[in-house]
């Protein structure tokens, strides 16, 4: 019952809740924030892997040129709903588990993960696999929600929970079952894995403010350049 409820939400209601109204404005800023790092402007990106792509919401925000863009998700039904109208969009999509990627070492110039690290059972495995398939000098872009800090919870109360309630959904069950990992733990896993790959660099930028700590932000973007 749990899995059926979650699959139904992400297929039928997730976009209505998170990509309309004020929540949609915040989502738009979050996606854009993942594409503004200076490393991307100087990097040649031919092959891109997006993990946890869901219905392809992030694709339109990617501005750099590429030769191939592979959208993947654990749920194959979500990938079927990807909008095929963008002429740049790859027609190739796969259902995969990010904790065990079926790709050879050093296969991609860039790996993108939007709000996936909070969901996986093992953030460590996800990060190991990300670094494994990334080519030397490749870029990984990881979205990290600032769970469970107060500003994020307030924004959820104001912008998403009321919509979920109108749709007959239990917002607390959906959110806390899915967002199983907290910000300090996720960031720690990212730092540990990056440090284990010689020459790799990590840049973490919190939003909406750089000055205050994670308890006063909504999300962070971890950008990794592999050594």
N, C-alpha and C positions, 0 to 999 in steps of 0.2 A: 504494500500500500504506500509506504514511504517513497519508494523509487518511482512508482507510477505518478504520484502527486507532483514530484519534482520535475519529471519529464514533461508532464502536461503544462506546468508553469513556464518552463523555459521555451517550450514550443509555441504556446498560445498567448501567454500573458506578459512575459518578461519585457518585450519591446514596448508594450502599452504602458507599463509601469515606469520603466527606466529611461525611455527615449521620447517622452512627451512632457510638455509643460516645463516647470522649473527643474524637475529631475533631468529632463532632456538637455537643458542648457548646461547643467553640471556634467552630464555624460559627454557632451560635445567638448567641453574644456578638457576633461580627463583624457579623451582620445587624442586631442591635439597636443596635449602635454607630452605624450609619448613619442611625438615626431619632431620635437624642437631641439634635440640635443646637438651641440656643435659637431660631435663625432660623426653624425649621420651626413652632414653637409660635405664632409671631406672623404667619405668612404665610397668605394665602388661596390655596389650591391647588385649582384646578378641573381642569386638564389635566395628566396625568403621562405621560411617555415613559420607559420602561425599555429600555435597550439591553443586549444580551447577557443577556437574561432566562433563557436556557436553558429549564428546565422549570418556571419560575415560582417558584423557591424563596424569593425575597425578598418576594413580594407580601404574605404574611400578616403581615409585620412593619410594614407601612405603616399607621399609626394615624390620620393626619389624613384628614378627609373630602375627597372629590374627585368630580368629575362624570364624568370618563373616565380610564381607565388603559390605555395601549397597551403591550403586551409585544412586544418585537421581538428577533430573533436572526438571525444569518447562516444558521444551519441550520434550515430549516423543519420538519424531523422532530422537533426538540426541542420546538418550540412546540406540536406536536400532543399532547404528553404533559402539558401544563399542566393542573393539577387544576381542573376547572370548578365544583366544588361550592361554593366561596365565593360568596355572593350579591353581593358587591361587585365580583367580578372581571369585567373587561371581556371580552366574547366576541370582541373584535376583536384579532387578532394578525397581525403581518406579518413576513415574512423580508426583512431589509434589511441593507445594509452601513453600519456606523456612520461610516465614512470618507466617505460620500456619502449623507447622509440625504435622502430624497425629500419633504421638508416645507418649506413656506414659512418665511421668516424670522419669528422671534418667534411660534412656534406653541404653545409649552408653558410652563406655569407651573413645572414641575419636570422635571428630567432625572436619572435614576438609572442608575449603571453599577456593577455588582458584579463586581470582578475582571476587567474587560475591558481596562483600559489596559495591563496586562502582556502581553496577547495580540496586540494589533493591530500591523500592520506599520508604521503611522505614527501614533504618539500625538499628534503635532501636528495632523494632519487630524481625528482624533477630537475633540480639544479645540476646534478651530475650529468644527466642525459643532455641537458641544454648545452653544457660546456663540451661534452663529447662530440656532438654533431656540428658544433660551430668551428669554422675554419680559423686558422691563425689570423689575427687582426680583424676577425668577424665581430659583429655587434649583436648583443642580446638586450632586449628591452622588456623589462618585467614590471608590471603594475602591481603595487602592494597597497591594499586598503589599510587605513589606520585603525584596524580593529583592536580593541573594542572601545576606543576613546569617545569622549563625551560629544565632541562636535559632530562626529559621524553619526552617532545615535540620534542626536537632535535633528540632523538633516533627514534621516530616515523617517522619523516621526512626522516631520513637516511635509515631506515630498513624496514618499513612496508607500508608507503603511496605510494611509487612508485609501489610496488607489487599490492596494491589495485587498483591503477589507471590503471595498465595493464589489470586487470580483469574487468575494466569498472565500478568500484565501487567508490562512493563518500566517501572518507576517513573521511572527517570532519563530515558528517551526521552520519555515522556509529559510530564513536567514541564518539561524544558529545551527541548523543541521548542515547547511552548505558551507558557511564560513567557519570552518573548524579550527583554523590556525590564527594566532594573534600576531600583531605587527612586530613586536620585539623578537619573537621566535623566527618569523619569516625572514626578517632582515639579518638575523644572526646566521641562519642557514646560507643565505646568499653570500655573506662576507666570508664564511668559512670555505665554501666551495671555490670562490674566486681566488682566495689566497693560496689555495692548493694547486693552482695552475700558474706556473712561473711566468712572470711578465704581464699578467692580466691586470687590468685597471677597472675600478668600480667608481661610479659617480651616482650619488643618491640625492635627488631633489624632492623636497616635500611641497605639497600644494594644499591650500592656496598661499601659504607664507613660508619663506625661507628662514625667518628669524626665530619663530617659536618652535617648540619641540613637537614631537609626533602627536602628543595629546591634544594639540590645538590645530590639527590639520585633518584633511579628509583622506588623502592618499599620498603615496610617494611613487616615483618612477626610478627604478634602479637600471642604469645603463652600464653595460659591461663591454669592455673591449678585450677580447681574448689575446693573450700573449703569444 
